[in-house]
């Protein structure tokens, strides 16, 4: 099954995924589940999302993948509850190692905890751990661990300020 699943996804699942109408979120989610993605309740994947290996992705409740986000899941990716992966964001688990000029590969899982927003055009590198409540600013690059409840920007992303949520009365 491990050798036939990539073939079936590449030639049947991914083309069918791209063909599903834009508003048919449950149909897309069920197709991803059929190919092994672990999805919580009300996971939304937009039509333009590219996922190369859905069986390595776990998305908890209320996760949204924005238009044209790219998920390269050569290693496991875990996304917590109430997270948004915005448009054009890139999650990569396998990449050429810069220390060896790309001759060796850097492989590691990605963990994104609850209540995280990975903003537009951000890149999350292998081995990254984004703690609860973090906002990764547009075009930021995450390489390592980010502290809880902060707003992080830059390349590499660094905490700029704390994220405070106010109670409504």
HELIX and SHEET records of a PDB file:
HELIX    1   1 UNK A    2  UNK A    8  1                                   7    
HELIX    2   2 UNK A    9  UNK A   13  3                                   5    
HELIX    3   3 UNK A   14  UNK A   19  1                                   6    
HELIX    4   4 UNK A   25  UNK A   34  1                                  10    
HELIX    5   5 UNK A   54  UNK A   56  5                                   3    
HELIX    6   6 UNK A   98  UNK A  100  5                                   3    
SHEET    1   A 6 UNK A  38  UNK A  39  0                                        
SHEET    2   A 6 UNK A  57  UNK A  59  1                                        
SHEET    3   A 6 UNK A  77  UNK A  79  1                                        
SHEET    4   A 6 UNK A 110  UNK A 112  1                                        
SHEET    5   A 6 UNK A 129  UNK A 130  1                                        
SHEET    6   A 6 UNK A 145  UNK A 146  1                                        
SHEET    1   B 7 UNK A  44  UNK A  45  0                                        
SHEET    2   B 7 UNK A  64  UNK A  65  1                                        
SHEET    3   B 7 UNK A  84  UNK A  85  1                                        
SHEET    4   B 7 UNK A 117  UNK A 118  1                                        
SHEET    5   B 7 UNK A 135  UNK A 136  1                                        
SHEET    6   B 7 UNK A 150  UNK A 153  1                                        
SHEET    7   B 7 UNK A 158  UNK A 162 -1                                        
SHEET    1   C 5 UNK A  50  UNK A  51  0                                        
SHEET    2   C 5 UNK A  70  UNK A  72  1                                        
SHEET    3   C 5 UNK A  90  UNK A  92  1                                        
SHEET    4   C 5 UNK A 123  UNK A 124  1                                        
SHEET    5   C 5 UNK A 141  UNK A 142  1                                        
SHEET    1   D 2 UNK A  94  UNK A  96  0                                        
SHEET    2   D 2 UNK A 105  UNK A 107 -1                                        
END                                                                             
